[in-house]
Amino acid sequence: MKIIEVKGLTYRVRNFEILKNITFSVEKGEFVGIIGPNGAGKTTLVKILVGEIKDYEGKVVIRGRIGYLPQTQEVQREFPMTVREFAAMGMYGRSKRIDWEKVRSTLIGVGISHKENDLIRNLSGGEFQRLSLARALLSEPDILVLDEPEAGVDEMGKAAFYELLNRLRKERNITVVMVSHDIGMVFRECTTVMCLNRTLHCHGPTETISPDDLKKIFTDFDIWIRGPRHYEIFHREGKN
Ligand SMILES: Nc1ncnc2c1ncn2[C@@H]1O[C@H](COP(=O)(O)OP(=O)(O)OP(=O)(O)O)[C@@H](O)[C@H]1O
């Protein structure tokens, strides 16, 4: 089942085309990694998918509920709120009463329950990212949309987060769409890769995207700083 369908999507601000004639679809259960250089329009595409931007041209069909993890810097963390209260916000609008047992089990599931009474401002980047995931999961999404979830998190934290995401995706049969700057991690964890630079340059199952495809939109420098090692390992040894 096509859970996301986008046809002829163009988005202009004044006369500048940020996204140009983009067409793709996402099957239920896919793990899609959206990659592209700075300013490629990745965040704009995400904001259209989650309904924050509406004045686009073309067709966007979403067949399910979306859970959204925006870029971390967009989230106000100074508010004096505890971890469990922040997570429970994911349930607002879904039910009148907060099911604190469910909040707790979700916090356990993402590995952050030991911090449940801490203030959100005291969490590390990786801990806050897990908490944001818990909040999104509590809204019982069919589709999780994440915008650069790895920002500000160290290598170990990133790897653990992607593994967690992949496990939850399989357990709950959730479709995941994720913008990432970590090309290596995308090639390791995602089932599908989309290379975006205003238009869609390539899109398909991870194993069909070649180094030449990447060179069409990234400079050698980009590929070097964003994880060539993983990418080369992937292409040499195949995906496990
Ligand atoms: N409201 C706006 N008005 C004018 N320009 C905009 C607006 N929103 C986005 N842009 C421009 O559109 C381009 C795409 O922005 P976007 O944030 O979607 O890129 P991105 O691929 O997410 O970039 P990055 O990887 O650097 O986060 C950028 O050049 C940006 O400056």
The ligand as an SDF file (V2000), in Angstrom:
LIG
                    3D

 31 33  0  0  0  0  0  0  0  0999 V2000
   10.3980   30.8090    3.7060 N   0  0  0  0  0  0  0  0  0  0  0  0
   11.4970   30.8790    2.9440 C   0  0  0  0  0  0  0  0  0  0  0  0
   11.8050   32.0190    2.2950 N   0  0  0  0  0  0  0  0  0  0  0  0
   12.8780   32.1040    1.5000 C   0  0  0  0  0  0  0  0  0  0  0  0
   13.7330   31.0850    1.2910 N   0  0  0  0  0  0  0  0  0  0  0  0
   13.4880   29.9340    1.9110 C   0  0  0  0  0  0  0  0  0  0  0  0
   12.3590   29.7590    2.7670 C   0  0  0  0  0  0  0  0  0  0  0  0
   12.3760   28.4880    3.2420 N   0  0  0  0  0  0  0  0  0  0  0  0
   13.4670   27.9020    2.7190 C   0  0  0  0  0  0  0  0  0  0  0  0
   14.1420   28.7720    1.9140 N   0  0  0  0  0  0  0  0  0  0  0  0
   15.3560   28.4690    1.1410 C   0  0  0  0  0  0  0  0  0  0  0  0
   15.1250   27.2840    0.4180 O   0  0  0  0  0  0  0  0  0  0  0  0
   16.2890   26.4650    0.3950 C   0  0  0  0  0  0  0  0  0  0  0  0
   15.9770   25.1030    0.9640 C   0  0  0  0  0  0  0  0  0  0  0  0
   15.8260   25.1900    2.3850 O   0  0  0  0  0  0  0  0  0  0  0  0
   15.6930   23.8910    3.3010 P   0  0  0  0  0  0  0  0  0  0  0  0
   15.7570   24.3400    4.7260 O   0  0  0  0  0  0  0  0  0  0  0  0
   14.5000   23.1300    2.8870 O   0  0  0  0  0  0  0  0  0  0  0  0
   16.9980   23.0780    2.9050 O   0  0  0  0  0  0  0  0  0  0  0  0
   17.6860   21.8020    3.5570 P   0  0  0  0  0  0  0  0  0  0  0  0
   17.9610   20.8440    2.4590 O   0  0  0  0  0  0  0  0  0  0  0  0
   16.8600   21.3110    4.6960 O   0  0  0  0  0  0  0  0  0  0  0  0
   19.0470   22.4260    4.0800 O   0  0  0  0  0  0  0  0  0  0  0  0
   20.0590   21.9960    5.2700 P   0  0  0  0  0  0  0  0  0  0  0  0
   20.6380   20.6800    4.9040 O   0  0  0  0  0  0  0  0  0  0  0  0
   21.0830   23.0740    5.2080 O   0  0  0  0  0  0  0  0  0  0  0  0
   19.2580   21.9720    6.5350 O   0  0  0  0  0  0  0  0  0  0  0  0
   17.3630   27.2370    1.1460 C   0  0  0  0  0  0  0  0  0  0  0  0
   18.1520   27.9240    0.2110 O   0  0  0  0  0  0  0  0  0  0  0  0
   16.5620   28.1870    2.0050 C   0  0  0  0  0  0  0  0  0  0  0  0
   17.2840   29.3610    2.2790 O   0  0  0  0  0  0  0  0  0  0  0  0
  1  2  1  0
  2  3  1  0
  2  7  2  0
  3  4  2  0
  4  5  1  0
  5  6  2  0
  6  7  1  0
  6 10  1  0
  7  8  1  0
  8  9  2  0
  9 10  1  0
 10 11  1  0
 11 12  1  0
 11 30  1  0
 12 13  1  0
 13 14  1  0
 13 28  1  0
 14 15  1  0
 15 16  1  0
 16 17  2  0
 16 18  1  0
 16 19  1  0
 19 20  1  0
 20 21  2  0
 20 22  1  0
 20 23  1  0
 23 24  1  0
 24 25  2  0
 24 26  1  0
 24 27  1  0
 28 29  1  0
 28 30  1  0
 30 31  1  0
M  END
$$$$
